[in-house]
Amino acid sequence: MGLLARQAEAGRLIILLGSAQPFQRPDLFVEGAPEAWFGRPEVTLTAEGKEARFVIPVQPAEAAAALPLTLTLTDVGRAAELTVR
């Protein structure tokens, strides 16, 4: 499982993750700046389930662009932690 893309917009963060094994029910937990709040992501599976697109609300809005981020991905029977710098 790995990071394919990251896009920061005012008030939301978009993360695209890929996997050789199709995702089943992925969830993503985001940690960043101490003042940032990351909400529950909206998840869309593409590429026959091998890509998961997460759209995460962020407050304050400018915190979406702050780095580093720690991403904890969970799926049925597996998990991974990624650091985005």
Buried (B, 14 or more C-beta within 10 A) or exposed (E): BEBEEBEBEEBBBBBBBBBEEBBEEBBBBBBBBEEBEBBEBEBEBEBEEBBBBBBBBBEEEBBBBBEEBEBEBEBEEEEEEBEBE
